């Protein structure tokens, strides 16, 4: 097997929600593998740190304003990235949000915020990018999902629904766009500490309980996802499409029904 299978030199990646957290991790992993990167957020200033880190790796980086809840913003952002680099070879559909509440407390607005951001937005980002990939006759799409697409957790009803939708959407788009040389897969992280859930990791009792549920006996680290995103973006995964790849330390094979999600 040749190491060039994982080489992204000459490729251009479009990474949404790349100002921090896992989105930043994905952008840097692809840059280390050789890709130039367009990174998005709702504000340009929030992308400065990621841009500097990508450029330090010797790769080109372009910041783009994108609000995935706006169709016009999506179309404009994808058009700008394509105009700047002249191509889009890789999409990492990462932008998302969560509102953690018991099901009885979820409001109509909460539901719309989560589903519009986590499901409707990624579909229309993929649609806009697909038009360019079809013209090129190839492309790699990576939708970022979650272990909640295969397991239920209290307090995460709308979020789990949105991530389950991403899993199903991935399969549908893979069937739609496969004839055009485009692969579409879902990278589904397990429990990783992010800005959205950091407060939960400050509770030693909850962290110990979580760790006991994970066969590898630890929550995920950002670098646990780097190899997977590069694999799905590269020629190494050329015959892989419509799949959900769980990177979760094995928690999805255990009974998670009793996992607490809201302890201060």
Secondary structure as UniProt FT lines:
FT   HELIX           3..6
FT   TURN            9..10
FT   STRAND          12..15
FT   HELIX           21..32
FT   TURN            33..34
FT   STRAND          36..41
FT   HELIX           45..47
FT   HELIX           48..56
FT   TURN            57..58
FT   STRAND          61..65
FT   TURN            68..69
FT   HELIX           71..85
FT   STRAND          90..93
FT   HELIX           103..105
FT   HELIX           108..115
FT   HELIX           116..120
FT   HELIX           121..136
FT   STRAND          139..144
FT   HELIX           147..149
FT   TURN            154..155
FT   HELIX           157..177
FT   HELIX           178..180
FT   STRAND          182..189
FT   TURN            195..197
FT   HELIX           198..202
FT   HELIX           204..213
FT   TURN            215..216
FT   HELIX           222..225
FT   HELIX           226..233
FT   HELIX           235..237
FT   TURN            238..239
FT   STRAND          244..247
FT   TURN            249..250
FT   HELIX           251..253
FT   TURN            257..258
//
